[in-house]
C-alpha cells in the first residue's frame, strides 16, 4: 500500500471541512464525515485508479479527482458526500493536493496553490 502524504492546502481543507461539519451538523456528523475521508484515503492508497477516480489532464500536475460518494458503504452515514479528493500518485506515495467541495472550481483552486 502507498504511503499517504497530505499537502498543507489539503490539511487546511480537511480542518475547515471538519469544523463546518461540526458547526452545521454536530459532533456525530463530524466524526462520520471524517471516517468517510479516512476510508477514501485508504481505498486510494490501495488502488488510486479505482472506479470513480478520474484523471484531469487539463489541470496542473495532471491530478486525479475522486468524489467521496465513491467511498461510501451501503447504508452507512453520511448519506450525502459533497467533497472531491484531488491527488497524484506514484508506486510508493499517494499525495493529496486538495479536498474541495464539489461546487468549487477545481482548476481555479489548484492554480491558487
N, C-alpha and C positions, 0 to 999 in steps of 0.2 A: 504494500500500500504506500502511496506517496505521502511525503511529509507535507503538512498544511502550513502555508505562510499567509498571514493576513496582513496586507499592506496598511499603513496608517490611515489612509482615507476610508478603507473598508472598516477598520476598527471604529472610527468615528461614526460611520453609518450604522453599525451594529449597536453602538451605545445609544444613538439617537432613536433607533427603532425600538429598542427595549424600553427606553424612557417614555416614548409616546405610547407604547402598548400598555405600560403600567398606568399612565395617567388616564388614558381613554377607556381601557377595558379591565383594569385591575391586575393585581399581582399574579393571579392564576393564569390569566391570558398571557402575561409577560413570560411566565415560565414555559407555557406550552409553545409559544412562538419561538422562544429561544431553543427549545428542544427540537423544533422543526428545522431551524437553521443548522443546528449541530448535526442532525440526521442528513441534511443535504450535503454538508461538508464531508461527512463520512462516505456517502454514496459517490460523490465526485472524486474523492481521493482514491476510491476503489476503481471507479470506471468513469473518467472525465468525458468520455464520448458516449455516454449512456443516452438512452432515449430521453428527449427533452432538451439536451444540450445542443445549442446551435452556434456554429462558428460565424463570427461577424467580420468578414474580410475587409469591409469598408471602414472599420474603426482602427484607431491607433493600436499597435501591438497585436492586431487581429485576434481579439479575445473570443472566448466562448461566453454565451449567456445561458443561464439555467434558471427557469422560473421555479420558485419554491413549491408551487402546486404539484410539481412532479415528485416531490419528496414526501408528500402526504401519504399516510396509510389509510386504508378504507375505515371509515367510522371514527377516526381519531381527530381530535381538535388540533389546531384551529380549522374551522370549516372553510374559511376564506384566507388564502395566502396571496399577498399582493406585492411581493418583492422578487427582484432578479439578482442572482449572483453573477457577477462579471468576473471571469477568471481566465488565467492561462495555465498551461501545464507543460511539463516535460517528463522524462522517465522517472525522476526522483521527487519532483515537487509539484504541488498544486498551489498556485498563487492567486489569492482572492484580491482583486483590484478594487472593487466596489460592491456594495449591496444597496440596490436602488429600488425605489417604489416603481411599480410597472407603469405609472403615468408620467414618469420623468423622461426627459430627453437624454438617452444614454450617450450618444455621441457628444453632446454638449458637456455632460458631466465628466466624461473621460478627458475631454480637451481642457477642462478646468484644472486637472491634476498637474 
